[in-house]
Amino acid sequence: MRKQNVMLMISLICLIIFHASASSLPSQDTQSLPSATTLPLLSLNIKPNQVASTCSFRVQITTSCSSVSYTRDQISLSFGDAYGNQVYAPRIDDPYSGTFEACSTDTFDISGPCTYDVCYVYLYRKGYDGWNVGSVRISSPYIRTVTFNYRGWLPSDVWWGFNYCNGVSASPKL
């Protein structure tokens, strides 16, 4: 129990430090989201196959022009809604096809559980090349399109992103 309290305090301190040291403005086509910063998660609960209808999502990820020319790093994506519906896409990277080159936009058609409006997104990078993310735009015929502006280098070995949900759908494991 004491170890959990210490981990919780460390997590909260990290979140406060990151929140105080950076700023980013996300945008949503039909509704503005409040100002916020990208935040790390110590871990993300990836949910096994959820029993839900399957929907298609289009995810567009821009890579900054100040990024490395291309990255060979492993990139994964998770997003969802405030009700616990989560879409997880492992290994969306493909260094042999030119994915995530500097000054580019890559489009992914991803199937997953149907969601209400997406309110969180996290990216995970593992590798040594580095990657400067511009933004992530998520759309589907069933939800409002939302854009999360990263505008920065993605750290390695940590889920990094935004959570505007009022619930706990993307809260860290403690």
N, C-alpha and C positions, 0 to 999 in steps of 0.2 A: 504494500500500500504506500509506503514512504517513497519507494522508487518511482511509482506512478506520479506522486505529487511533485517530485523533483523534475521528472520528464515534462510534466505539464507546465511547470514554472519556466523551464528552459524554452519550451515551445512558445510560450507567451512572450517571453523576453525577445526571442528571435523575431517574432511577428511584429512587435512594437518597434524594434530597431529597423527592420526592413520598411515598415510603414512610414517611419519618420525620415528615412534617408532617400526615398525615391518617390516619384509621382508619375502617373500615367492616366490618360483619359480614354476610357472605353466608349464606344458608341454603339447604338442600336438603331436600326432604320426607323422604327416607329416610336421609340421611347428612349430617352437619355438615361444612362446609368450614372450613378454618382461617381465622383472622382475617387480613385483608389490606386493601389500599387500592386504589382505582382508580388505574390507571396509564396514562399516555399512550403511544402508539406513534408514532414518527416517520412511519411509513407501514405500511400493512397490505397484504400480498400477497393481492389478490383473485384467486382461482383461476378460470380460465375454466371453462366447462361441464365438470364432472367426469363421468367415465364411472362411474356408480354407479346403484343403484336410487333411485327418487324416493320420498321420504317427506313426510308433512305434519307441520307443527309449528304449535302455537298459541303465540303470543308475546303476553304481556300486559305493557304498559308503563304504569306509573303516573307521573303528573305531580304534583309537589308542590303543595300549596296556596300555598306562598310563591313559586311561579313567576309569570311574566307571565301575564296573563289567557288569552292564546293566543300561539303562535309561528308566524310565517310562514317560519321557517328550514327549510332542507332537512335532513332527517334520514335517515340510512342506518344499517343494522344488519348486523353479521356475527357469527356464532357457530359453534362447532364442537367437535370432540373432539380427543383427544390423538393420533389416528392420521392427522391431516391432512384429515379430512372437514370441509368448510366450507360453511355456508349463508350466502349474501349476498343482502340485500334492499336495493336502492338506492331511495331516495326513498319511504320509507314515510309521509312527511308529506302532508297535504292540508289547507291552511289554510281551504279553503272548506267543509269538512265538520266543522270543530270538533275536528280531531285535535290532541292534546297541549294541551288547555285545562287551566288550573289546577284542582287537586282532581279529576282525572278518571283513569280507566283506559281505555286503548285496547287493543283486541284485534285481532290480525292473524293470519290463517291463511296460512302461508307454506309453499311447496313447495320442496324442495331435496334434495340428496344425503342418503341415510340416514346417520345417525351413530351412534356409540356414545354413552355418556352425555356430555352437553355439559359442557365444563370451561372454556370461555372465551366471553366476549361483549364486543363493542366497539360503541359508538355513534359516529357521526360527525355533527357539526352544522356547517352552513355558513350564516351569516347574521348579522343584527344585533339580532334581538329578544332572544335568550337563551332558555334553557330549563333549569328545575330538575327533574331526574329523580329520582323516588322509587325505583323498582325495575323490574327486567326479569325476568319469569317465563317460562320456556320449558318446554313440555310436548309430549309426543307419546305415542302408544300404545306406542312401541317403546323409549322411554328413561325414566329417572327424571326427574321434574319437578325443576327447579332454579330458585332465585330468587337474583338478584344485586342487592344493595342499594346503589344509587348514593348517594342522599341528598345531592345537591349539584348545583351548576350545571355544565353541560356546556360545556367550552371550545369555541371555534370553530376549525375547520380542523385538527382532530387527532382520530385515532381514540382513544377514551377508554373504558376499561373494566377488566375483570378477566381474568386468565389463571391458572387453577389446574392447567393441563396440565403433565405432566412432560416432554413433548416440545417441539417447536419449531413447532407448527402455527400459532401466531399471533405468531411472533417478528418483530421489525422488520427491514426490509431495511437492510443496511449497505453 
